[in-house]
Amino acid sequence: MNLFQRFREKNRRVDETKETVTPDVGREPGILRNGKMVTVDLDSFEAESQKALAEEVIRRNGLALFEGNVTHGYSKKFLGNVAICPLCQSATQRRAANFIYATDIATRAMLAPAGFFCTTCPTVIVDEQMVATGVKHGYTFRRVVGIDYFGKKDPDYFGTWNGEKPIYILDEDEQIMDMVVDGDHLRSSGVPSGPHLASRKKAKAKRKQAAKARKRNRRK
């Protein structure tokens, strides 16, 4: 039994003890194969398992883990060309990274080979579609907002996005709910309004549950 199978079997045994679990039909919880690449929602796994799982994902993808720092982020969809840095025109290298992304409930992190990092300056081009397709069931993806380094150093949150200075939208607990720039249209930005306001209490309860789960993982 390989590493992924062991993690799936462990999670399956845990899920069978929870009456409230809604199965994500057709998908392995927390793990998604995107063509030849693998992405993992590490927040779906216990802290003690994350390091070994991350190493296995990196090995399977055949890509090194990004170890630098980032300041500027661009969307692959926005640029189109991922081979050249839009700021300094240097070549980029595809690397795996633990991407921090905003959802309607809480920020989460996903280990994925979704970054094309500049070899000269602190810039990354992000394949947001790859991250979005791996989002945990029940969460709505909004935008990648930074890079996490597994506790080795402070995470980096983008100082610019698609060439503009972003505005971070926070909830009442000062957690990032979205990131917008002037070039966005309000209807597609995910800014809480209208129907979002009506469901705020429900979203707040889910965020508290997610925060408790993260605290439990950190204590293990």
ROKOL-425594 format. One record per residue (C-alpha): residue number from 1; residue in three letters; x, y, z. Coordinates in nm, 3 decimals, always signed. Layout:
<seq: NUM	type: ALA	px: X	py: Y	pz: Z> $
...
This chain:
<seq: 1	type: MET	px: +0.000	py: +0.000	pz: +0.000> $
<seq: 2	type: ASN	px: +0.158	py: +0.332	pz: -0.110> $
<seq: 3	type: LEU	px: +0.159	py: +0.656	pz: +0.089> $
<seq: 4	type: PHE	px: -0.152	py: +0.803	pz: -0.077> $
<seq: 5	type: GLN	px: -0.346	py: +0.481	pz: -0.018> $
<seq: 6	type: ARG	px: -0.250	py: +0.481	pz: +0.350> $
<seq: 7	type: PHE	px: -0.369	py: +0.841	pz: +0.391> $
<seq: 8	type: ARG	px: -0.695	py: +0.765	pz: +0.208> $
<seq: 9	type: GLU	px: -0.757	py: +0.455	pz: +0.419> $
<seq: 10	type: LYS	px: -0.689	py: +0.651	pz: +0.739> $
<seq: 11	type: ASN	px: -0.926	py: +0.930	pz: +0.636> $
<seq: 12	type: ARG	px: -1.189	py: +0.678	pz: +0.530> $
<seq: 13	type: ARG	px: -1.185	py: +0.516	pz: +0.873> $
<seq: 14	type: VAL	px: -1.217	py: +0.857	pz: +1.038> $
<seq: 15	type: ASP	px: -1.502	py: +0.964	pz: +0.809> $
<seq: 16	type: GLU	px: -1.698	py: +0.645	pz: +0.880> $
<seq: 17	type: THR	px: -1.721	py: +0.751	pz: +1.246> $
<seq: 18	type: LYS	px: -1.879	py: +1.087	pz: +1.156> $
<seq: 19	type: GLU	px: -2.249	py: +1.090	pz: +1.076> $
<seq: 20	type: THR	px: -2.237	py: +1.444	pz: +0.936> $
<seq: 21	type: VAL	px: -1.977	py: +1.376	pz: +0.666> $
<seq: 22	type: THR	px: -2.098	py: +1.438	pz: +0.311> $
<seq: 23	type: PRO	px: -1.889	py: +1.229	pz: +0.071> $
<seq: 24	type: ASP	px: -1.728	py: +1.406	pz: -0.223> $
<seq: 25	type: VAL	px: -1.836	py: +1.160	pz: -0.491> $
<seq: 26	type: GLY	px: -1.572	py: +1.071	pz: -0.746> $
<seq: 27	type: ARG	px: -1.285	py: +1.240	pz: -0.565> $
<seq: 28	type: GLU	px: -1.029	py: +1.129	pz: -0.310> $
<seq: 29	type: PRO	px: -1.063	py: +1.360	pz: -0.008> $
<seq: 30	type: GLY	px: -0.787	py: +1.620	pz: -0.012> $
<seq: 31	type: ILE	px: -0.604	py: +1.468	pz: -0.311> $
<seq: 32	type: LEU	px: -0.667	py: +1.552	pz: -0.677> $
<seq: 33	type: ARG	px: -0.491	py: +1.432	pz: -0.988> $
<seq: 34	type: ASN	px: -0.477	py: +1.708	pz: -1.249> $
<seq: 35	type: GLY	px: -0.350	py: +1.537	pz: -1.561> $
<seq: 36	type: LYS	px: -0.005	py: +1.408	pz: -1.472> $
<seq: 37	type: MET	px: +0.021	py: +1.639	pz: -1.170> $
<seq: 38	type: VAL	px: -0.106	py: +1.594	pz: -0.815> $
<seq: 39	type: THR	px: -0.244	py: +1.864	pz: -0.585> $
<seq: 40	type: VAL	px: -0.314	py: +1.819	pz: -0.214> $
<seq: 41	type: ASP	px: -0.531	py: +2.022	pz: +0.021> $
<seq: 42	type: LEU	px: -0.298	py: +1.983	pz: +0.319> $
<seq: 43	type: ASP	px: -0.550	py: +2.141	pz: +0.556> $
<seq: 44	type: SER	px: -0.755	py: +1.824	pz: +0.512> $
<seq: 45	type: PHE	px: -0.483	py: +1.621	pz: +0.686> $
<seq: 46	type: GLU	px: -0.346	py: +1.616	pz: +1.039> $
<seq: 47	type: ALA	px: -0.030	py: +1.819	pz: +1.102> $
<seq: 48	type: GLU	px: +0.173	py: +1.506	pz: +1.177> $
<seq: 49	type: SER	px: +0.094	py: +1.370	pz: +0.830> $
<seq: 50	type: GLN	px: +0.151	py: +1.684	pz: +0.626> $
<seq: 51	type: LYS	px: +0.530	py: +1.671	pz: +0.597> $
<seq: 52	type: ALA	px: +0.543	py: +1.314	pz: +0.466> $
<seq: 53	type: LEU	px: +0.253	py: +1.378	pz: +0.231> $
<seq: 54	type: ALA	px: +0.414	py: +1.695	pz: +0.097> $
<seq: 55	type: GLU	px: +0.738	py: +1.509	pz: +0.025> $
<seq: 56	type: GLU	px: +0.546	py: +1.238	pz: -0.159> $
<seq: 57	type: VAL	px: +0.358	py: +1.491	pz: -0.373> $
<seq: 58	type: ILE	px: +0.680	py: +1.669	pz: -0.466> $
<seq: 59	type: ARG	px: +0.841	py: +1.339	pz: -0.561> $
<seq: 60	type: ARG	px: +0.546	py: +1.234	pz: -0.776> $
<seq: 61	type: ASN	px: +0.522	py: +1.566	pz: -0.955> $
<seq: 62	type: GLY	px: +0.895	py: +1.569	pz: -1.025> $
<seq: 63	type: LEU	px: +0.916	py: +1.939	pz: -0.940> $
<seq: 64	type: ALA	px: +1.122	py: +2.102	pz: -0.667> $
<seq: 65	type: LEU	px: +0.953	py: +2.294	pz: -0.386> $
<seq: 66	type: PHE	px: +0.986	py: +2.672	pz: -0.416> $
<seq: 67	type: GLU	px: +1.210	py: +2.805	pz: -0.139> $
<seq: 68	type: GLY	px: +1.246	py: +3.175	pz: -0.215> $
<seq: 69	type: ASN	px: +1.014	py: +3.466	pz: -0.142> $
<seq: 70	type: VAL	px: +0.745	py: +3.637	pz: -0.345> $
<seq: 71	type: THR	px: +0.611	py: +3.990	pz: -0.357> $
<seq: 72	type: HIS	px: +0.434	py: +4.010	pz: -0.692> $
<seq: 73	type: GLY	px: +0.168	py: +3.772	pz: -0.816> $
<seq: 74	type: TYR	px: +0.009	py: +3.734	pz: -1.157> $
<seq: 75	type: SER	px: -0.267	py: +3.509	pz: -1.282> $
<seq: 76	type: LYS	px: -0.183	py: +3.271	pz: -1.566> $
<seq: 77	type: LYS	px: -0.521	py: +3.358	pz: -1.717> $
<seq: 78	type: PHE	px: -0.437	py: +3.729	pz: -1.705> $
<seq: 79	type: LEU	px: -0.094	py: +3.695	pz: -1.869> $
<seq: 80	type: GLY	px: -0.124	py: +3.395	pz: -2.096> $
<seq: 81	type: ASN	px: +0.253	py: +3.353	pz: -2.130> $
<seq: 82	type: VAL	px: +0.404	py: +3.183	pz: -1.824> $
<seq: 83	type: ALA	px: +0.759	py: +3.142	pz: -1.958> $
<seq: 84	type: ILE	px: +0.870	py: +3.504	pz: -1.908> $
<seq: 85	type: CYS	px: +0.843	py: +3.723	pz: -1.599> $
<seq: 86	type: PRO	px: +0.622	py: +4.025	pz: -1.679> $
<seq: 87	type: LEU	px: +0.830	py: +4.253	pz: -1.454> $
<seq: 88	type: CYS	px: +1.194	py: +4.185	pz: -1.542> $
<seq: 89	type: GLN	px: +1.157	py: +3.968	pz: -1.854> $
<seq: 90	type: SER	px: +1.366	py: +3.687	pz: -1.702> $
<seq: 91	type: ALA	px: +1.282	py: +3.321	pz: -1.751> $
<seq: 92	type: THR	px: +1.052	py: +3.145	pz: -1.507> $
<seq: 93	type: GLN	px: +1.070	py: +2.799	pz: -1.352> $
<seq: 94	type: ARG	px: +0.774	py: +2.586	pz: -1.261> $
<seq: 95	type: ARG	px: +0.780	py: +2.486	pz: -0.895> $
<seq: 96	type: ALA	px: +0.548	py: +2.330	pz: -0.640> $
<seq: 97	type: ALA	px: +0.440	py: +2.552	pz: -0.353> $
<seq: 98	type: ASN	px: +0.187	py: +2.567	pz: -0.071> $
<seq: 99	type: PHE	px: -0.052	py: +2.825	pz: -0.212> $
<seq: 100	type: ILE	px: -0.269	py: +3.023	pz: +0.027> $
<seq: 101	type: TYR	px: -0.612	py: +3.088	pz: -0.120> $
<seq: 102	type: ALA	px: -0.922	py: +3.270	pz: -0.003> $
<seq: 103	type: THR	px: -1.264	py: +3.104	pz: +0.014> $
<seq: 104	type: ASP	px: -1.609	py: +3.200	pz: +0.134> $
<seq: 105	type: ILE	px: -1.536	py: +3.035	pz: +0.470> $
<seq: 106	type: ALA	px: -1.166	py: +3.071	pz: +0.554> $
<seq: 107	type: THR	px: -0.823	py: +3.090	pz: +0.397> $
<seq: 108	type: ARG	px: -0.672	py: +2.751	pz: +0.320> $
<seq: 109	type: ALA	px: -0.347	py: +2.620	pz: +0.175> $
<seq: 110	type: MET	px: -0.291	py: +2.377	pz: -0.111> $
<seq: 111	type: LEU	px: +0.033	py: +2.213	pz: -0.218> $
<seq: 112	type: ALA	px: +0.031	py: +2.223	pz: -0.597> $
<seq: 113	type: PRO	px: +0.269	py: +2.258	pz: -0.896> $
<seq: 114	type: ALA	px: +0.078	py: +2.572	pz: -0.990> $
<seq: 115	type: GLY	px: +0.352	py: +2.837	pz: -0.981> $
<seq: 116	type: PHE	px: +0.587	py: +2.972	pz: -1.246> $
<seq: 117	type: PHE	px: +0.848	py: +3.157	pz: -1.041> $
<seq: 118	type: CYS	px: +1.083	py: +3.420	pz: -1.180> $
<seq: 119	type: THR	px: +1.448	py: +3.317	pz: -1.161> $
<seq: 120	type: THR	px: +1.557	py: +3.676	pz: -1.090> $
<seq: 121	type: CYS	px: +1.293	py: +3.874	pz: -0.900> $
<seq: 122	type: PRO	px: +1.024	py: +3.786	pz: -0.638> $
<seq: 123	type: THR	px: +0.744	py: +3.728	pz: -0.887> $
<seq: 124	type: VAL	px: +0.518	py: +3.429	pz: -0.949> $
<seq: 125	type: ILE	px: +0.262	py: +3.350	pz: -1.217> $
<seq: 126	type: VAL	px: -0.012	py: +3.134	pz: -1.063> $
<seq: 127	type: ASP	px: -0.227	py: +2.876	pz: -1.238> $
<seq: 128	type: GLU	px: -0.536	py: +2.957	pz: -1.032> $
<seq: 129	type: GLN	px: -0.746	py: +2.708	pz: -1.226> $
<seq: 130	type: MET	px: -0.531	py: +2.424	pz: -1.096> $
<seq: 131	type: VAL	px: -0.578	py: +2.542	pz: -0.738> $
<seq: 132	type: ALA	px: -0.951	py: +2.602	pz: -0.786> $
<seq: 133	type: THR	px: -1.015	py: +2.250	pz: -0.913> $
<seq: 134	type: GLY	px: -0.865	py: +2.104	pz: -0.595> $
<seq: 135	type: VAL	px: -1.062	py: +2.311	pz: -0.344> $
<seq: 136	type: LYS	px: -1.221	py: +2.110	pz: -0.064> $
<seq: 137	type: HIS	px: -1.587	py: +2.021	pz: -0.109> $
<seq: 138	type: GLY	px: -1.813	py: +2.280	pz: +0.054> $
<seq: 139	type: TYR	px: -1.572	py: +2.571	pz: +0.001> $
<seq: 140	type: THR	px: -1.597	py: +2.829	pz: -0.278> $
<seq: 141	type: PHE	px: -1.263	py: +2.936	pz: -0.427> $
<seq: 142	type: ARG	px: -1.206	py: +3.308	pz: -0.461> $
<seq: 143	type: ARG	px: -0.839	py: +3.381	pz: -0.525> $
<seq: 144	type: VAL	px: -0.482	py: +3.278	pz: -0.446> $
<seq: 145	type: VAL	px: -0.343	py: +3.538	pz: -0.205> $
<seq: 146	type: GLY	px: +0.007	py: +3.417	pz: -0.115> $
<seq: 147	type: ILE	px: +0.256	py: +3.140	pz: -0.042> $
<seq: 148	type: ASP	px: +0.295	py: +2.942	pz: +0.281> $
<seq: 149	type: TYR	px: +0.631	py: +2.790	pz: +0.383> $
<seq: 150	type: PHE	px: +0.520	py: +2.514	pz: +0.622> $
<seq: 151	type: GLY	px: +0.617	py: +2.718	pz: +0.929> $
<seq: 152	type: LYS	px: +0.981	py: +2.756	pz: +0.823> $
<seq: 153	type: LYS	px: +0.926	py: +3.131	pz: +0.784> $
<seq: 154	type: ASP	px: +0.639	py: +3.378	pz: +0.768> $
<seq: 155	type: PRO	px: +0.405	py: +3.337	pz: +0.472> $
<seq: 156	type: ASP	px: +0.421	py: +3.584	pz: +0.186> $
<seq: 157	type: TYR	px: +0.104	py: +3.767	pz: +0.084> $
<seq: 158	type: PHE	px: +0.107	py: +3.938	pz: -0.252> $
<seq: 159	type: GLY	px: +0.204	py: +4.307	pz: -0.247> $
<seq: 160	type: THR	px: +0.083	py: +4.342	pz: -0.605> $
<seq: 161	type: TRP	px: -0.153	py: +4.131	pz: -0.814> $
<seq: 162	type: ASN	px: -0.163	py: +4.154	pz: -1.193> $
<seq: 163	type: GLY	px: +0.044	py: +4.471	pz: -1.168> $
<seq: 164	type: GLU	px: -0.189	py: +4.648	pz: -0.922> $
<seq: 165	type: LYS	px: -0.180	py: +4.702	pz: -0.547> $
<seq: 166	type: PRO	px: -0.448	py: +4.475	pz: -0.399> $
<seq: 167	type: ILE	px: -0.704	py: +4.543	pz: -0.130> $
<seq: 168	type: TYR	px: -0.749	py: +4.257	pz: +0.115> $
<seq: 169	type: ILE	px: -1.105	py: +4.202	pz: +0.235> $
<seq: 170	type: LEU	px: -1.117	py: +4.077	pz: +0.595> $
<seq: 171	type: ASP	px: -1.395	py: +3.927	pz: +0.802> $
<seq: 172	type: GLU	px: -1.481	py: +4.029	pz: +1.158> $
<seq: 173	type: ASP	px: -1.198	py: +3.808	pz: +1.285> $
<seq: 174	type: GLU	px: -0.949	py: +3.980	pz: +1.050> $
<seq: 175	type: GLN	px: -0.912	py: +3.668	pz: +0.836> $
<seq: 176	type: ILE	px: -0.868	py: +3.719	pz: +0.461> $
<seq: 177	type: MET	px: -1.190	py: +3.656	pz: +0.271> $
<seq: 178	type: ASP	px: -1.083	py: +3.794	pz: -0.067> $
<seq: 179	type: MET	px: -0.833	py: +4.011	pz: -0.252> $
<seq: 180	type: VAL	px: -0.942	py: +4.264	pz: -0.514> $
<seq: 181	type: VAL	px: -0.774	py: +4.512	pz: -0.746> $
<seq: 182	type: ASP	px: -0.909	py: +4.808	pz: -0.941> $
<seq: 183	type: GLY	px: -0.913	py: +4.601	pz: -1.259> $
<seq: 184	type: ASP	px: -1.170	py: +4.360	pz: -1.118> $
<seq: 185	type: HIS	px: -1.541	py: +4.389	pz: -1.177> $
<seq: 186	type: LEU	px: -1.736	py: +4.393	pz: -0.851> $
<seq: 187	type: ARG	px: -1.967	py: +4.116	pz: -0.967> $
<seq: 188	type: SER	px: -1.675	py: +3.874	pz: -1.008> $
<seq: 189	type: SER	px: -1.465	py: +3.989	pz: -0.713> $
<seq: 190	type: GLY	px: -1.647	py: +3.788	pz: -0.450> $
<seq: 191	type: VAL	px: -1.707	py: +4.097	pz: -0.232> $
<seq: 192	type: PRO	px: -1.965	py: +3.998	pz: +0.032> $
<seq: 193	type: SER	px: -2.291	py: +4.168	pz: -0.061> $
<seq: 194	type: GLY	px: -2.655	py: +4.084	pz: -0.127> $
<seq: 195	type: PRO	px: -2.704	py: +3.709	pz: -0.078> $
<seq: 196	type: HIS	px: -2.364	py: +3.685	pz: +0.092> $
<seq: 197	type: LEU	px: -2.483	py: +3.908	pz: +0.374> $
<seq: 198	type: ALA	px: -2.788	py: +3.689	pz: +0.434> $
<seq: 199	type: SER	px: -2.567	py: +3.385	pz: +0.489> $
<seq: 200	type: ARG	px: -2.302	py: +3.559	pz: +0.698> $
<seq: 201	type: LYS	px: -2.402	py: +3.387	pz: +1.024> $
<seq: 202	type: LYS	px: -2.375	py: +3.045	pz: +0.860> $
<seq: 203	type: ALA	px: -2.037	py: +3.131	pz: +0.709> $
<seq: 204	type: LYS	px: -1.914	py: +3.263	pz: +1.046> $
<seq: 205	type: ALA	px: -2.006	py: +2.934	pz: +1.214> $
<seq: 206	type: LYS	px: -1.816	py: +2.740	pz: +0.948> $
<seq: 207	type: ARG	px: -1.513	py: +2.967	pz: +0.990> $
<seq: 208	type: LYS	px: -1.511	py: +2.901	pz: +1.364> $
<seq: 209	type: GLN	px: -1.520	py: +2.526	pz: +1.298> $
<seq: 210	type: ALA	px: -1.232	py: +2.561	pz: +1.052> $
<seq: 211	type: ALA	px: -1.030	py: +2.766	pz: +1.303> $
<seq: 212	type: LYS	px: -1.083	py: +2.504	pz: +1.574> $
<seq: 213	type: ALA	px: -0.970	py: +2.230	pz: +1.336> $
<seq: 214	type: ARG	px: -0.651	py: +2.422	pz: +1.254> $
<seq: 215	type: LYS	px: -0.578	py: +2.470	pz: +1.627> $
<seq: 216	type: ARG	px: -0.623	py: +2.098	pz: +1.689> $
<seq: 217	type: ASN	px: -0.381	py: +2.017	pz: +1.407> $
<seq: 218	type: ARG	px: -0.118	py: +2.257	pz: +1.541> $
<seq: 219	type: ARG	px: -0.133	py: +2.094	pz: +1.887> $
<seq: 220	type: LYS	px: -0.068	py: +1.746	pz: +1.741> $
